[in-house]
Amino acid sequence: MEDAQPEGGENNRDVDVAPALISVHPTQDSVAVAVGSDLRVFDLRGNCGITLVDETGEAFHKDSIRAIRYGANGKLFVSAGDDKLVKIWSTDSWRCITSVCSEKRVSAIAISNDGLYVCFADKFGVVWVLDLHGLDGNETLVDKKAAPLLAHYCSIITSLEFSPDGRFIVSADRDFKIRVTVFPKKPLDGAHEIQSFCLGHTEFVSCLAFLCTAEYPQGFLVSGSGDSTVRLWDINSGTLLDTCEVGSQAGLVDYSGSELSCSTVTDLCTIPGGNVVAVAIQSLQGILLVSCDLSSQTLGAVKVVSNMGDNFIPTSLGCSSSAELLWTITGVSKLHGSDYNSLARVRVLSGFKKTVPGTTKHELTVLDDNEVPGEEKLLEKLQGSVTVEEEVFLAAAEAVKKSMCNLLIKKQYTTERREFRKRGRNDKKIKQ
Amino acid sequence: MKLGFRFSTAAQLLAPICNNSVKGAKGKLRKFSDHKDVNGRRTELGRQPNPNAQDISFSPFKNCVKKDMLENEANSTISKSTGLPRKRFYRARAHSNPLSDSHFPVPISPNHVEYSHHYPQFFSSAGEVGSIKKVQFADIGCGFGGLLISLSTLFPETLMIGMELRDKVTEYVKERILALRTTNPGQYQNVSVVRTNSMKYIPNYFEKGQLTKMFFLFPDPHFKEKNHRRRVISPHLLDEYAYVLEVGGIIYTITDVEELGDWMKTCLENHPMFEALTEEELHADPAVKLLSTATEEGQKVARNGGQTFQAGQGCDFSGGVILAGALLYQQASSRTLLAMLVG
């Protein structure tokens, strides 16, 4: 039977893995890592691992975590994922303040700059808002209900961001769209006024970040996508300002054109107040640095940092505003056909500065494991073990890549296959 | 027997007839249950499909016309008397899933839409830069294009576009417009049609505030609650419509399904960016008159309406059952008409 060979994506649960994620406290008080359903937090101030306390009834996460994030003021931390639970943690006590059920799996989260609203997006394209007024951080809130804020029509939302001035909420989806919506005074009534659509990507948009400096407090939006570009936008008008072909800049050009997702941008990281973007790319062993000239509104690739170790392809990036450290992680929630249940490897780079004075002088050094803040204790907490064998990295990167493609790239069927499937349809019998 | 039943009970009434195992009735039943599965509105139910027509339109040869047959084939799809394409060669399923992944090309942004292909005369005569006209009317789910054709002569200087998800129907409208352009030189240059999923890709075609009128005529009712998100008027989609409409732009909706009418009314009334037009404005608007008369769907409602009414008197019950199912809504509702104003 023809049906015995699925053309990818039909045995979804098997290849469905989640990449490891990392997030850093705005003033580097702590650092959090999510691998699969496991949430690991290390307290950098106290130099010790943190035990999370969850008394909201449903203990911890039961399925892969897809998004983690600290609030801008560092008081809140939110985690959410495939188990349809959105958990809000206080970063003082690391207790779970509230746990909200989503109707669908959660794919992205954002916290408003004043820390009063948490927004999360589900896989059906609806963004929900959660009102946190009257939250003092210690008591456990119950019966919180999320209200629908806006919706992309049945498209997976891949990233959510608030603009630096808090006026807009920006959402990106797999249908190549970035939508800029005015964040209303009363978000619970929904956000109806669309400021602009940023259109120009030719594949799914995978990540968003804002660049803003003292001269440009409104900030510019940068987005990464499956079309292997990073683009710069003016969100007021939705104008595309510049495009950086990161795939070719990083030396990953695929002339064949067959491997579409070869240089998908997986994550972007910017420093508040800076004009440098760290870019993680699928299949790039290392990090690409892109600088942005905000006066002329152009993007330029600066350099590739590749001495991070063999086969180290970061899946997530994080940094804080205070220290000049760039935190990177590679890993996967589960790895089929290997001894490892899950895998995570953290590497830290120093010299991630706000500006690039002379582009050639930009020094980003990879810290050895004993130079990392917290040293072995930190690595043991976040990675699960101090040493991780590097052989499995490639397999992990491959699994993450496959899973992402399945999720975000439209499936292509041949004409014959489409006709074959139509044969089963009641109303369209093809006479033999 | 009283006729005060809903669509689903009409199916039950049909069952005893079919139990007689009359061949024709069996055929009807199958047709009917197919229709129920897709949960949409009635379309061709009233008419017995011409089996030959179906064969031709579904046969694989349709799209790859053989060279030597080209003359005959090409001519046969066009009516000799009117020069217009014949609808029976463009039969399509009544519904298309708006949630599915699309496999047709979508413009990256409004700047990438080649409007000069759609309106060659407007763009060739415009010539100089700066005088380029933009599309101002959009007929969402234009079907066979009846409204567009009527609007075209009513607003000859306004560019308008129909958007339709079913490719065969789009093809028909395209042929119809081209035929009308040849038979009426100088006319119908301002209408065109695209095949797209307007629920997903409206911002890919229009800029902010570009449109002055949007038409949603006789949309799919999608009765089941689980399918409400497929309705073309919904609270979240109205955000996008408000984005492409200019301030003061108008949304026109019409339906013969009371339930959907109430839904659309509620959606529009509760949306902060829309407000209702006054009665006077409604009467003054020349487009409003076209809503119920110009579209094929509207004509069908009117046509069937007459027939049912007679069937409702109890004369020809068995023959009228399918028709009655189709138009009880029409009877029940007072043809909900909403015209809303962006404010």
Interface residues (C-beta under 8 A of the other chain):
Chain A: V126 P148 L150 A151 Y153 C154 S155 D175 F176 K177 R179 T181 D189 G190 A191 H192 E193 I194 S196 F197 L199 G200 H201 T202 G238 K410 K411 N426 D427 K428 I430 K431
Chain B: D34 D37 D55 F58 P60 R93 P98 L99 D101 H103 I108 S109 P110 M199 K200 Y201 P203 N204 K208 R229 P235 H236 L237 L238 D239 E240 A242 Y243 H271 P272 M273
